[in-house]
Amino acid sequence: MKAPLSVIGFVLIAVGGVWFFQGIGVLPGSFMSRQTRWAVIGAITVAVGVAMALIARRG
């Protein structure tokens, strides 16, 4: 169960990072660019991914 949880956690970190950086305008060219909502969603997604990765590592 550790490996799938780790993989899902790292995917969430990557996707959340993209959403966050698009939301703050660092990665332009999307409907998400400069949208505060996507920056918040991205930050939450990264936090969930980090929690999942830590739980997988600990468990």
Contacts in CASP RR format, 6 or more apart in sequence:
PFRMAT RR
TARGET T0000
AUTHOR 0000-0000-0000
METHOD contacts of the structure
MODEL  1
MKAPLSVIGFVLIAVGGVWFFQGIGVLPGSFMSRQTRWAVIGAITVAVGV
AMALIARRG
1 56 0 8 1.000
2 56 0 8 1.000
2 57 0 8 1.000
2 59 0 8 1.000
3 56 0 8 1.000
5 52 0 8 1.000
5 53 0 8 1.000
5 55 0 8 1.000
5 56 0 8 1.000
6 52 0 8 1.000
6 53 0 8 1.000
6 56 0 8 1.000
6 57 0 8 1.000
8 49 0 8 1.000
8 52 0 8 1.000
9 48 0 8 1.000
9 49 0 8 1.000
9 50 0 8 1.000
9 52 0 8 1.000
9 53 0 8 1.000
9 56 0 8 1.000
10 49 0 8 1.000
10 53 0 8 1.000
12 45 0 8 1.000
12 46 0 8 1.000
12 48 0 8 1.000
12 49 0 8 1.000
12 52 0 8 1.000
13 45 0 8 1.000
13 46 0 8 1.000
13 49 0 8 1.000
13 50 0 8 1.000
13 53 0 8 1.000
15 42 0 8 1.000
15 45 0 8 1.000
16 41 0 8 1.000
16 42 0 8 1.000
16 43 0 8 1.000
16 45 0 8 1.000
16 46 0 8 1.000
17 42 0 8 1.000
17 45 0 8 1.000
17 46 0 8 1.000
18 27 0 8 1.000
19 32 0 8 1.000
19 38 0 8 1.000
19 39 0 8 1.000
19 41 0 8 1.000
19 42 0 8 1.000
19 45 0 8 1.000
20 38 0 8 1.000
20 39 0 8 1.000
20 42 0 8 1.000
20 43 0 8 1.000
20 45 0 8 1.000
20 46 0 8 1.000
21 27 0 8 1.000
22 28 0 8 1.000
22 29 0 8 1.000
22 30 0 8 1.000
22 32 0 8 1.000
22 33 0 8 1.000
22 35 0 8 1.000
22 38 0 8 1.000
22 39 0 8 1.000
23 32 0 8 1.000
23 33 0 8 1.000
23 34 0 8 1.000
23 35 0 8 1.000
23 36 0 8 1.000
23 37 0 8 1.000
23 38 0 8 1.000
23 39 0 8 1.000
23 42 0 8 1.000
24 34 0 8 1.000
24 39 0 8 1.000
25 33 0 8 1.000
25 34 0 8 1.000
27 33 0 8 1.000
28 34 0 8 1.000
32 38 0 8 1.000
END
